[in-house]
Amino acid sequence: MTAAGPLPGSSGGLFTFGEAMGIFVADGIGAFEHARAFTLAVGGAETNVAVGVARLGGAATWLGRLGPDSTGSLIEGRLRFAGVRVLAVRDPAPTGLMVRYRRSAQFIHADYHRAGSAGSRLTPADLPLTELQQAGILHITGITPALGDTARATVFAAVEAARAAGVPVCLDVNYRGKLWSRFDAAPVLRDLVSRSDIVFAGPDEAAIFLNTDDPLDGLTKLGPTEVIVKDGPHGCTALIDGDHFTVPALPVTAVDPVGAGDAFVAGYLADRLAGATPAQRLTTAITAGAFAVTVPGDCDSAPTRADLTALSGADIHR
């Protein structure tokens, strides 16, 4: 399947939606019960990507439901400050929260408080179809369909509206075992891959719904024309419009791995929206992912083009 691109006169930017959460991050390393200070951050896979694209000079719109609380207001304000166009639907349910702490230098633990949250109550009626049909890329993840029936219906409604308008659909598989089982996730994720033009997945994620040792080939056979397999410190492999690519990871000093995959996706999509070649997109993606692990937080420290140039020592496509 090959999408025709955005409609004439469209903004050509990124359109994404999903749940955003307030995140309480324990300072320091050690057992949670000994934590004495917390940093309040904002996170969510789709918001991370939207902020990442905006920081790299692209236009990005995020849609989501936020509660009538200070956390919802904080999320909306921080996203706007980062340059993201926010379409917030205020919901009577509370905004979701996450509590995260680093048990040791090797392990990060997260507790979610998101059952019945505002973000999980997305419905197809929330979608601004005219804006969606004029986007440059629709970006979705495998997280939103795991939040509930109406959220899942919203994902499929958005995908079908984008496909009908010729807008490329991008899926980051982003499997979350705390939200649904592999058994429940497999048919939904496989279906979404088959409806997408651009797909990102890790090898373990792809194995949830593929019966092959070659995730690149297996994902491509489902229909997408751009498949990128993210493999952390091993870099990435990709099959884009029939061409194979292998890009090694950049050697960096890791501080916090959270958000690296989203930064990778944002780098790729920002360059795709800017008309860069596949090789340039992957270079930017690898560099953005590498930068993300050198700073703490989900999206608060998302890199600019200048940050990527400083890290790589070479010009990054503008």
VEXDREN-2710 file (C-alpha; in Angstrom, 1 decimal):
% VEXDREN-2710
k/r/px/py/pz
1/MET/0.0/0.0/0.0
2/THR/1.4/3.4/-0.9
3/ALA/-0.3/6.6/0.3
4/ALA/-0.7/9.5/-2.1
5/GLY/0.4/12.1/0.5
6/PRO/-1.4/15.1/2.0
7/LEU/-4.3/16.8/0.2
8/PRO/-3.5/20.0/-1.8
9/GLY/-3.3/23.0/0.5
10/SER/-2.7/20.9/3.6
11/SER/-0.5/21.9/6.5
12/GLY/1.7/18.8/5.8
13/GLY/2.5/18.4/9.4
14/LEU/2.3/15.5/11.9
15/PHE/-1.1/14.6/13.4
16/THR/-1.1/12.3/16.4
17/PHE/-3.3/11.5/19.4
18/GLY/-3.3/9.4/22.6
19/GLU/-3.0/9.6/26.3
20/ALA/-0.7/12.1/28.0
21/MET/0.2/11.6/31.7
22/GLY/1.7/13.5/34.5
23/ILE/4.9/11.6/35.6
24/PHE/6.3/11.7/39.1
25/VAL/10.0/10.7/38.8
26/ALA/11.9/9.9/42.0
27/ASP/15.2/11.7/42.2
28/GLY/18.3/9.5/42.7
29/ILE/18.7/5.7/42.6
30/GLY/17.4/3.3/45.2
31/ALA/14.3/1.7/46.7
32/PHE/11.1/3.7/46.3
33/GLU/10.4/3.9/50.0
34/HIS/13.6/5.9/50.5
35/ALA/12.8/8.5/47.9
36/ARG/12.6/12.0/49.4
37/ALA/12.2/14.2/46.2
38/PHE/10.3/13.9/43.0
39/THR/10.4/15.7/39.6
40/LEU/7.1/16.3/37.9
41/ALA/7.3/15.6/34.1
42/VAL/5.0/15.1/31.2
43/GLY/5.0/11.9/29.1
44/GLY/3.1/9.7/26.7
45/ALA/4.5/8.1/23.5
46/GLU/2.5/10.2/21.1
47/THR/3.2/13.5/23.0
48/ASN/6.9/12.6/23.0
49/VAL/6.9/12.2/19.3
50/ALA/4.9/15.4/18.8
51/VAL/7.4/17.4/20.9
52/GLY/10.3/15.7/19.2
53/VAL/9.0/16.7/15.7
54/ALA/8.3/20.3/16.9
55/ARG/11.8/20.6/18.4
56/LEU/13.3/19.6/15.1
57/GLY/11.4/22.2/13.2
58/GLY/8.3/20.3/12.1
59/ALA/4.7/21.1/12.5
60/ALA/3.0/18.8/15.0
61/THR/-0.6/18.6/16.3
62/TRP/-1.6/16.4/19.3
63/LEU/-5.1/15.5/20.2
64/GLY/-6.1/14.0/23.6
65/ARG/-8.5/14.0/26.5
66/LEU/-7.3/15.7/29.7
67/GLY/-9.0/15.9/33.1
68/PRO/-10.3/19.0/34.8
69/ASP/-7.2/19.1/37.0
70/SER/-3.9/20.8/37.4
71/THR/-2.1/17.9/35.8
72/GLY/-4.2/18.3/32.6
73/SER/-3.5/22.0/32.6
74/LEU/0.2/21.4/33.1
75/ILE/0.3/18.9/30.2
76/GLU/-1.5/21.3/27.9
77/GLY/0.8/24.2/28.8
78/ARG/4.1/22.3/28.4
79/LEU/3.1/20.9/25.1
80/ARG/2.2/24.3/23.8
81/PHE/5.4/25.7/25.1
82/ALA/7.3/23.0/23.2
83/GLY/5.7/24.2/20.0
84/VAL/3.0/21.5/19.7
85/ARG/-0.5/22.5/18.5
86/VAL/-2.8/21.0/21.2
87/LEU/-6.4/20.0/20.6
88/ALA/-7.4/19.2/24.2
89/VAL/-10.8/17.7/25.0
90/ARG/-11.6/18.3/28.6
91/ASP/-13.1/15.2/30.3
92/PRO/-14.6/14.9/33.8
93/ALA/-12.3/11.9/34.5
94/PRO/-8.9/12.6/36.0
95/THR/-5.7/12.8/34.0
96/GLY/-3.6/9.7/34.2
97/LEU/-0.4/9.5/36.3
98/MET/2.7/7.5/36.4
99/VAL/5.2/7.1/39.2
100/ARG/8.7/6.1/38.1
101/TYR/11.8/5.3/40.0
102/ARG/15.2/3.8/39.3
103/ARG/15.6/0.8/41.6
104/SER/19.2/0.4/40.5
105/ALA/21.5/1.8/37.8
106/GLN/20.2/-1.1/35.6
107/PHE/16.4/-1.2/36.3
108/ILE/13.7/1.4/36.0
109/HIS/10.3/0.7/37.5
110/ALA/7.0/2.4/36.6
111/ASP/3.6/2.2/38.3
112/TYR/0.6/3.4/36.2
113/HIS/-2.5/5.1/37.6
114/ARG/-4.5/5.4/34.4
115/ALA/-7.5/3.0/34.6
116/GLY/-10.6/5.0/33.7
117/SER/-8.5/8.1/33.0
118/ALA/-9.5/11.0/30.8
119/GLY/-7.0/9.9/28.1
120/SER/-8.5/6.4/27.9
121/ARG/-11.9/7.8/27.1
122/LEU/-11.1/9.0/23.6
123/THR/-13.9/8.4/21.1
124/PRO/-14.1/8.6/17.3
125/ALA/-16.3/11.7/17.7
126/ASP/-13.2/13.5/19.1
127/LEU/-11.4/13.3/15.8
128/PRO/-11.3/16.5/13.7
129/LEU/-11.6/14.8/10.4
130/THR/-10.9/17.8/8.2
131/GLU/-7.6/18.5/10.0
132/LEU/-6.7/14.8/9.9
133/GLN/-7.4/14.6/6.2
134/GLN/-5.0/17.5/5.6
135/ALA/-2.1/16.2/7.7
136/GLY/1.3/15.2/6.2
137/ILE/1.4/12.0/8.4
138/LEU/-0.9/10.4/10.9
139/HIS/1.1/8.9/13.7
140/ILE/-0.4/6.2/16.0
141/THR/0.9/3.7/18.5
142/GLY/0.0/0.3/19.8
143/ILE/-0.6/1.9/23.2
144/THR/-3.9/3.7/22.5
145/PRO/-5.8/0.7/21.3
146/ALA/-4.9/-1.1/24.6
147/LEU/-6.6/1.6/26.7
148/GLY/-10.2/0.5/26.0
149/ASP/-12.8/-0.1/23.4
150/THR/-13.6/3.5/22.5
151/ALA/-9.9/4.4/22.3
152/ARG/-9.3/1.4/20.0
153/ALA/-12.2/2.4/17.8
154/THR/-10.8/5.9/17.6
155/VAL/-7.5/4.5/16.3
156/PHE/-9.1/2.5/13.6
157/ALA/-11.4/5.4/12.6
158/ALA/-8.4/7.7/12.3
159/VAL/-6.5/5.2/10.2
160/GLU/-9.4/4.7/7.8
161/ALA/-10.0/8.5/7.5
162/ALA/-6.3/9.0/6.7
163/ARG/-6.2/6.2/4.2
164/ALA/-9.3/7.5/2.4
165/ALA/-7.6/11.0/2.1
166/GLY/-4.3/9.6/1.0
167/VAL/-2.5/10.6/4.2
168/PRO/0.4/8.3/5.1
169/VAL/-0.2/6.3/8.3
170/CYS/2.7/5.7/10.7
171/LEU/2.5/3.0/13.4
172/ASP/5.0/2.5/16.3
173/VAL/4.0/-0.9/17.6
174/ASN/5.1/0.2/21.2
175/TYR/3.7/-2.9/23.0
176/ARG/2.9/-2.4/26.7
177/GLY/2.5/-5.6/28.6
178/LYS/1.0/-3.8/31.6
179/LEU/-1.9/-2.8/29.4
180/TRP/-2.8/-6.0/27.6
181/SER/-1.6/-9.5/27.0
182/ARG/0.4/-10.6/24.0
183/PHE/-2.6/-12.8/23.0
184/ASP/-5.0/-9.9/23.0
185/ALA/-2.6/-7.5/21.3
186/ALA/-1.4/-9.8/18.5
187/PRO/-4.4/-9.6/16.1
188/VAL/-4.9/-5.9/16.7
189/LEU/-1.3/-5.0/16.1
190/ARG/-1.1/-7.2/13.0
191/ASP/-4.2/-5.5/11.6
192/LEU/-2.8/-2.0/12.2
193/VAL/0.5/-3.0/10.6
194/SER/-1.4/-4.1/7.5
195/ARG/-3.2/-0.7/7.3
196/SER/0.0/1.4/7.8
197/ASP/2.5/2.8/5.4
198/ILE/5.3/3.4/7.9
199/VAL/6.0/0.9/10.8
200/PHE/8.4/1.0/13.6
201/ALA/8.9/-2.0/15.9
202/GLY/11.5/-3.7/18.1
203/PRO/12.4/-7.4/17.3
204/ASP/10.6/-8.6/20.4
205/GLU/7.5/-6.5/19.6
206/ALA/7.3/-7.9/16.1
207/ALA/7.6/-11.4/17.4
208/ILE/4.2/-11.0/19.2
209/PHE/2.3/-11.3/15.9
210/LEU/4.9/-12.6/13.4
211/ASN/6.0/-16.2/12.9
212/THR/9.5/-15.4/11.5
213/ASP/13.0/-14.8/12.6
214/ASP/13.2/-11.9/10.2
215/PRO/11.0/-9.1/11.5
216/LEU/12.0/-6.8/8.6
217/ASP/10.7/-9.2/6.0
218/GLY/7.7/-10.3/8.0
219/LEU/6.5/-6.7/8.6
220/THR/7.0/-5.7/5.0
221/LYS/5.0/-8.7/3.8
222/LEU/2.0/-7.3/5.7
223/GLY/1.9/-4.2/3.5
224/PRO/3.9/-1.2/4.7
225/THR/6.4/0.3/2.3
226/GLU/8.6/1.7/5.1
227/VAL/9.6/-0.7/7.9
228/ILE/12.2/0.3/10.5
229/VAL/13.3/-2.2/13.2
230/LYS/14.6/-0.4/16.2
231/ASP/17.2/-2.5/18.2
232/GLY/18.5/-0.1/20.8
233/PRO/22.3/-0.2/21.2
234/HIS/22.5/-2.3/18.0
235/GLY/21.1/0.5/15.9
236/CYS/18.4/-0.2/13.3
237/THR/17.6/-2.0/10.1
238/ALA/15.1/-0.8/7.6
239/LEU/13.4/-1.6/4.3
240/ILE/12.2/1.6/2.7
241/ASP/10.6/1.5/-0.8
242/GLY/12.5/-1.7/-1.5
243/ASP/15.9/-0.5/-0.4
244/HIS/17.7/-2.1/2.6
245/PHE/19.5/0.0/5.3
246/THR/21.6/-0.8/8.3
247/VAL/22.6/2.0/10.6
248/PRO/24.7/1.4/13.8
249/ALA/23.9/3.1/17.0
250/LEU/26.0/6.1/18.1
251/PRO/28.3/5.4/21.1
252/VAL/27.1/7.6/24.0
253/THR/27.0/7.7/27.8
254/ALA/23.5/6.5/28.7
255/VAL/21.8/8.4/31.6
256/ASP/18.2/7.5/31.0
257/PRO/16.8/5.1/28.3
258/VAL/13.2/6.3/28.7
259/GLY/11.9/8.1/25.6
260/ALA/14.7/7.0/23.3
261/GLY/12.4/5.0/21.0
262/ASP/10.0/8.0/20.7
263/ALA/12.9/10.3/19.9
264/PHE/14.1/7.9/17.2
265/VAL/10.6/8.0/15.6
266/ALA/10.4/11.8/15.9
267/GLY/13.7/12.2/14.1
268/TYR/12.7/10.0/11.3
269/LEU/9.3/11.6/10.8
270/ALA/10.6/15.2/11.1
271/ASP/13.0/14.5/8.3
272/ARG/10.4/12.7/6.2
273/LEU/8.1/15.7/6.5
274/ALA/11.0/17.9/5.5
275/GLY/11.6/15.8/2.3
276/ALA/14.8/14.2/3.4
277/THR/16.1/11.0/1.8
278/PRO/15.6/7.6/3.6
279/ALA/19.3/7.6/4.6
280/GLN/19.1/11.1/6.0
281/ARG/15.9/10.2/8.0
282/LEU/17.6/7.2/9.5
283/THR/20.7/9.1/10.4
284/THR/18.6/11.8/12.2
285/ALA/16.6/9.1/13.9
286/ILE/19.6/7.3/15.2
287/THR/21.2/10.5/16.4
288/ALA/17.9/11.7/18.1
289/GLY/17.6/8.4/19.9
290/ALA/21.2/8.5/21.0
291/PHE/20.7/12.1/22.4
292/ALA/17.6/11.0/24.3
293/VAL/19.5/8.5/26.4
294/THR/22.1/11.1/27.4
295/VAL/19.5/13.3/29.2
296/PRO/16.8/12.4/31.8
297/GLY/13.1/12.5/31.1
298/ASP/10.6/11.6/28.4
299/CYS/10.3/14.7/26.2
300/ASP/11.4/17.7/28.3
301/SER/14.9/17.5/26.9
302/ALA/14.0/16.5/23.3
303/PRO/16.8/17.6/21.0
304/THR/17.0/20.5/18.5
305/ARG/18.9/20.3/15.2
306/ALA/21.8/22.1/16.9
307/ASP/21.8/19.4/19.7
308/LEU/22.0/16.6/17.0
309/THR/24.8/18.3/15.2
310/ALA/26.8/18.7/18.4
311/LEU/26.3/15.1/19.2
312/SER/27.1/13.7/15.8
313/GLY/29.8/16.1/14.8
314/ALA/28.2/16.5/11.4
315/ASP/25.4/18.5/9.8
316/ILE/22.0/17.0/10.4
317/HIS/19.5/17.5/7.6
318/ARG/17.4/20.6/8.1
END
